[in-house]
Amino acid sequence: MELRLTNVTKKYGVGAAVDGIDLTFASGRTTALLGPSGCGKSTVLRLLLALVRPDGGEVLADGKPLPEYDIEALRRRIGYVIQDGGLFPHLTAAENVTLMARHLRWEPARAAARLAELAKLTRFPTDALDRYPNELSGGQAQRVAIMRALLLDPEVLLLDEPLSALDPLVRTELRDDLRGIFRAFGKTVIVVTHDVGEAAHLAEVVVLMRAGRVVQQGPMATLSSAPADPFVTAFLATGNGALRAQETRG
């Protein structure tokens, strides 16, 4: 599925979280939305899911405006991993993953087979599937969230800061695994991150945002070797994207 934003603006109060941007997320490609906090990255994901409506412009899926879709059916074609995973604490890991399977009344054998397939893909220990979220490590909880997002074999996978809450060692391990998952998934992936290293490691295309606008997009090597703006050089030099002072100086 190709997703596209055409001259899209989204305002909250007097400020624009997204300010007249044009973006295309090509089918089968992994894209990282990179930038400091508050630059509009997560708002882009919410627009793509029709969780919020644009105040101007259009959001399209395969060339068709989102309002023309059955939004519930469209969302089943898109897997979404929110910040910190968003697991239900009263459900086991297995129950969290297969929640939609039960909602859609899958046969138990089908749900069990898909669960086993996803556990293998994400390298999740099968003996932990009966544990509750508070009994899982941070890395295990994120793997459960990813499995849940992949359950229906979606055409698109959206991840909002999937590694931000993890300690450095776990983050490095899961980052490597995510790259393998994306390659095995072979579909459209959009990852929101403020971390330059994560964007470079995970994505073929990087979209660097600032104050609701796209500053530059392309392979990380191009952003590094041919920056379109001094902000690009300064942001990449921070390594982790902590650039609030530069953001306010403009």
Secondary structure as UniProt FT lines:
FT   STRAND          3..12
FT   TURN            13..14
FT   STRAND          15..25
FT   TURN            27..28
FT   STRAND          30..34
FT   TURN            37..38
FT   HELIX           41..48
FT   TURN            49..50
FT   STRAND          56..61
FT   TURN            62..63
FT   STRAND          64..65
FT   HELIX           66..68
FT   HELIX           71..75
FT   TURN            76..77
FT   STRAND          78..81
FT   TURN            83..84
FT   TURN            89..90
FT   HELIX           93..97
FT   HELIX           99..103
FT   TURN            104..105
FT   HELIX           108..122
FT   HELIX           126..128
FT   TURN            129..130
FT   HELIX           133..135
FT   HELIX           138..150
FT   TURN            151..152
FT   STRAND          156..160
FT   TURN            162..165
FT   HELIX           168..185
FT   STRAND          188..193
FT   HELIX           196..202
FT   STRAND          205..210
FT   TURN            211..212
FT   STRAND          213..218
FT   HELIX           220..225
FT   HELIX           230..238
FT   HELIX           244..249
//
